[in-house]
Amino acid sequence: MTDSPTTTTEREKHLAHADGAVLRADNLIAGYLPGVNILNGADLYCQPGELVAIIGPNGAGKSTLLKALFGLVKIHTGTVNLKGADITNQRADQLVTKGIGFVPQTNNVFPSLTIEENLEMGCYQEPKKFTERFEFVTDLFPRLGERRKQRAGQLSGGERQMVAMGRALMMDPSVLLLDEPSAGLSPVLQDEVFVQTRNINKAGVSVIMVEQNARRCLQICDRGYVLDHGTNAYSGTGKSLSNDPKVIELYLGTLGQKAD
């Protein structure tokens, strides 16, 4: 994406509204290999209690942005701040203790362990939290409590996603990062995941989610970012982005059309 007035405007909007954010990323340049950048100046912020969406075309850098926030991709330039403290390039295990939860798209449960054991793994750094957090998680996902002794490998895709989300919530994070939570699920189960994500957010957890199901994601989020070539193309409320003719034409296509 070439420099344009839109790029400048997005940067100005970020600087004007990012103060006080629970999680903030400024001008991130990052990639998996030296000299090969996937992110090219991406900005992001999430205010306390917000649900923020990251959408965009394949290869735009959406998942890379989440992994950079969680210390899994090397940031070459730019900063990440959690509640005002610099956490740039800190290790993932350190970030968990500081209040960031992360749910990867794939391989996000231990299939040979039970639901209960998976949740125990979520708070292995602070095992004394287990009883309190298990109650919190099973209030959000009652099926996990009812089937706590069942092995995760025997669960459906939607149920495994519940386990993955629940495990990430066991350390009582301030921010939950979700990478394509609806990927590979049927339309009915996709909708259930979006409802669950909103419920997590309503329970007091700030959420940043990457999604390919752009229309549905924009319906539930407070704000969204459209990422393209590793930088911000557009940002705004979910409603404004889903109704923006340029966003529909360039990024959403028929996904941007209103449901019947």
C-alpha positions as CSV (number, residue, x, y, z in Angstrom):
1,M,0.0,0.0,0.0
2,T,1.4,3.4,-1.0
3,D,1.5,6.4,1.2
4,S,-1.7,8.4,0.9
5,P,-3.7,11.0,2.9
6,T,-5.7,8.0,4.3
7,T,-2.5,6.7,5.9
8,T,-1.7,10.0,7.4
9,T,-5.3,10.3,8.7
10,E,-5.2,6.9,10.3
11,R,-1.9,7.7,12.1
12,E,-3.4,11.0,13.3
13,K,-6.5,9.3,14.6
14,H,-4.4,6.7,16.5
15,L,-2.3,9.4,18.2
16,A,-5.4,11.4,19.1
17,H,-7.3,8.6,20.8
18,A,-4.7,6.1,22.1
19,D,-4.0,7.7,25.5
20,G,-5.2,5.6,28.4
21,A,-5.4,2.4,26.4
22,V,-5.0,-0.9,28.2
23,L,-2.9,-2.2,25.2
24,R,-1.2,0.1,22.7
25,A,1.1,-0.6,19.7
26,D,2.8,2.3,17.9
27,N,4.4,2.1,14.5
28,L,5.3,-1.6,14.6
29,I,7.7,-2.9,12.0
30,A,8.2,-6.6,12.5
31,G,8.7,-9.9,10.7
32,Y,9.8,-13.5,11.1
33,L,13.1,-13.1,9.2
34,P,15.7,-10.3,9.4
35,G,15.1,-7.8,6.6
36,V,11.7,-9.3,5.7
37,N,9.0,-7.2,7.3
38,I,5.3,-8.3,7.5
39,L,4.3,-5.3,9.6
40,N,5.2,-1.9,8.1
41,G,4.2,0.7,10.6
42,A,1.0,-0.8,12.1
43,D,-0.7,1.1,15.0
44,L,-3.4,-0.3,17.3
45,Y,-4.9,0.5,20.7
46,C,-7.6,-1.1,22.8
47,Q,-9.3,0.9,25.6
48,P,-10.4,-0.8,28.8
49,G,-13.5,-2.9,28.1
50,E,-13.4,-2.6,24.3
51,L,-13.8,-5.4,21.8
52,V,-11.5,-4.5,18.8
53,A,-11.5,-6.3,15.5
54,I,-8.6,-6.7,13.0
55,I,-9.7,-7.6,9.5
56,G,-8.2,-7.4,6.1
57,P,-7.1,-9.5,3.1
58,N,-5.1,-12.7,3.4
59,G,-1.4,-11.9,3.9
60,A,-2.1,-8.4,5.3
61,G,-0.3,-9.2,8.6
62,K,-3.3,-9.6,10.9
63,S,-2.0,-12.7,12.7
64,T,1.5,-11.4,12.7
65,L,0.3,-8.3,14.5
66,L,-1.3,-10.4,17.3
67,K,1.9,-12.5,17.6
68,A,4.0,-9.4,17.8
69,L,1.8,-8.1,20.6
70,F,2.3,-11.4,22.4
71,G,6.1,-11.6,22.0
72,L,6.1,-14.3,19.3
73,V,7.3,-12.2,16.4
74,K,10.4,-9.9,16.7
75,I,9.6,-6.2,16.6
76,H,12.3,-4.3,14.9
77,T,10.9,-0.9,15.3
78,G,8.1,0.5,17.4
79,T,6.7,-0.1,20.8
80,V,4.0,-2.1,22.6
81,N,2.6,-0.8,25.9
82,L,0.4,-2.6,28.5
83,K,-1.3,-0.1,30.9
84,G,1.5,2.4,30.1
85,A,4.4,0.0,30.7
86,D,6.7,-0.9,27.8
87,I,6.4,-4.7,27.0
88,T,8.0,-4.6,23.6
89,N,9.5,-8.0,22.7
90,Q,9.0,-9.5,26.1
91,R,8.6,-13.3,26.3
92,A,5.1,-14.7,26.0
93,D,5.2,-16.4,29.5
94,Q,6.1,-13.0,31.0
95,L,3.2,-11.4,29.2
96,V,0.8,-13.9,30.6
97,T,1.7,-13.0,34.1
98,K,1.3,-9.3,33.3
99,G,-2.2,-9.7,32.0
100,I,-2.3,-10.8,28.3
101,G,-4.0,-14.0,27.2
102,F,-3.6,-15.4,23.7
103,V,-5.6,-18.0,21.8
104,P,-3.8,-19.2,18.6
105,Q,-5.8,-20.4,15.6
106,T,-4.5,-24.0,15.6
107,N,-3.1,-26.5,18.1
108,N,-4.7,-24.5,20.9
109,V,-5.7,-27.4,23.2
110,F,-3.9,-30.4,24.7
111,P,-6.0,-33.2,23.2
112,S,-4.8,-35.9,25.5
113,L,-5.7,-33.9,28.6
114,T,-9.2,-33.5,30.1
115,I,-11.0,-30.2,30.0
116,E,-10.1,-29.6,33.6
117,E,-6.5,-30.4,33.0
118,N,-6.4,-28.0,30.1
119,L,-7.7,-25.3,32.3
120,E,-5.2,-26.2,35.0
121,M,-2.4,-25.6,32.4
122,G,-3.8,-22.1,31.9
123,C,-2.8,-21.1,35.4
124,Y,0.3,-23.3,35.9
125,Q,2.2,-20.2,36.9
126,E,-0.2,-19.4,39.7
127,P,-2.0,-22.7,40.6
128,K,-3.7,-21.1,43.6
129,K,-5.9,-19.2,41.2
130,F,-7.4,-22.4,39.8
131,T,-10.6,-22.8,41.9
132,E,-11.7,-19.1,41.5
133,R,-10.9,-18.9,37.8
134,F,-12.4,-22.4,37.1
135,E,-15.7,-21.1,38.5
136,F,-15.4,-17.9,36.4
137,V,-14.7,-19.8,33.2
138,T,-17.4,-22.4,33.7
139,D,-19.9,-19.7,34.4
140,L,-19.1,-18.4,30.9
141,F,-18.9,-21.9,29.4
142,P,-21.2,-24.2,31.4
143,R,-20.5,-27.1,29.1
144,L,-16.9,-27.1,30.2
145,G,-17.9,-27.6,33.8
146,E,-20.4,-30.3,32.9
147,R,-17.8,-32.3,30.9
148,R,-14.7,-31.4,32.9
149,K,-13.4,-35.0,32.9
150,Q,-13.7,-35.5,29.1
151,R,-10.5,-35.4,27.0
152,A,-10.2,-32.4,24.8
153,G,-9.4,-34.6,21.8
154,Q,-12.9,-36.0,21.9
155,L,-14.6,-32.6,21.7
156,S,-16.1,-30.9,18.6
157,G,-14.3,-28.0,17.0
158,G,-16.5,-25.5,18.7
159,E,-16.1,-27.1,22.1
160,R,-12.3,-27.1,21.7
161,Q,-12.4,-23.4,21.0
162,M,-14.3,-23.0,24.3
163,V,-11.5,-24.9,26.0
164,A,-8.8,-22.7,24.3
165,M,-10.6,-19.5,25.3
166,G,-11.2,-20.8,28.8
167,R,-7.6,-21.7,29.3
168,A,-6.4,-18.2,28.2
169,L,-8.8,-16.7,30.8
170,M,-7.4,-18.7,33.7
171,M,-4.8,-16.1,34.6
172,D,-7.4,-13.3,34.7
173,P,-6.0,-11.3,31.8
174,S,-6.7,-7.7,31.1
175,V,-6.6,-8.3,27.4
176,L,-7.5,-11.4,25.4
177,L,-6.0,-11.9,21.9
178,L,-8.0,-14.2,19.6
179,D,-6.5,-15.4,16.3
180,E,-9.2,-16.5,13.9
181,P,-11.5,-18.0,16.6
182,S,-14.2,-19.1,14.1
183,A,-11.8,-20.6,11.5
184,G,-12.8,-24.1,10.3
185,L,-16.2,-24.1,12.1
186,S,-19.7,-24.5,10.7
187,P,-21.8,-21.3,10.4
188,V,-23.8,-22.2,13.5
189,L,-20.6,-22.8,15.5
190,Q,-19.0,-19.7,14.1
191,D,-22.0,-17.7,15.4
192,E,-21.7,-19.4,18.8
193,V,-18.0,-18.3,19.0
194,F,-18.9,-14.7,18.3
195,V,-21.6,-14.7,21.0
196,Q,-19.0,-16.3,23.4
197,T,-16.5,-13.6,22.5
198,R,-18.9,-10.9,23.2
199,N,-19.9,-12.5,26.5
200,I,-16.2,-12.6,27.5
201,N,-16.0,-8.9,26.7
202,K,-19.1,-8.1,28.7
203,A,-17.5,-10.0,31.7
204,G,-14.9,-7.3,31.8
205,V,-12.1,-8.5,29.6
206,S,-10.8,-6.3,26.8
207,V,-10.6,-8.3,23.5
208,I,-8.6,-8.0,20.3
209,M,-9.6,-10.5,17.7
210,V,-8.3,-11.2,14.2
211,E,-11.1,-12.6,11.9
212,Q,-11.7,-13.6,8.3
213,N,-15.5,-13.5,8.8
214,A,-15.3,-9.7,8.5
215,R,-19.0,-8.9,8.4
216,R,-19.9,-10.9,11.5
217,C,-16.9,-9.6,13.4
218,L,-17.7,-6.0,12.7
219,Q,-21.3,-6.6,14.0
220,I,-20.0,-7.4,17.5
221,C,-16.9,-5.2,17.8
222,D,-16.8,-1.7,19.3
223,R,-14.0,-0.6,16.9
224,G,-12.1,-2.2,14.0
225,Y,-9.0,-1.9,12.0
226,V,-8.5,-2.8,8.3
227,L,-5.0,-4.0,7.9
228,D,-3.4,-4.0,4.4
229,H,0.3,-4.8,3.6
230,G,1.1,-4.6,7.3
231,T,-0.2,-1.1,7.9
232,N,-3.5,0.6,8.8
233,A,-5.7,1.2,5.8
234,Y,-8.9,2.2,7.7
235,S,-10.2,2.2,11.3
236,G,-13.5,3.2,12.9
237,T,-16.5,1.7,14.7
238,G,-17.7,-1.7,13.6
239,K,-20.8,-0.1,12.1
240,S,-19.0,2.7,10.2
241,L,-16.5,0.2,8.7
242,S,-19.2,-2.2,7.6
243,N,-21.1,0.6,5.9
244,D,-18.1,2.4,4.4
245,P,-18.3,2.1,0.5
246,K,-14.5,2.0,0.1
247,V,-14.1,-0.7,2.8
248,I,-16.8,-2.7,1.2
249,E,-15.4,-2.3,-2.3
250,L,-11.8,-3.0,-1.4
251,Y,-11.9,-5.5,1.5
252,L,-15.4,-6.8,2.3
253,G,-17.1,-7.4,-1.0
254,T,-20.3,-9.2,-0.5
255,L,-19.3,-9.7,3.2
256,G,-20.0,-6.1,3.7
257,Q,-23.6,-6.3,2.5
258,K,-26.3,-6.1,5.2
259,A,-27.8,-9.4,6.2
260,D,-31.5,-10.0,5.2
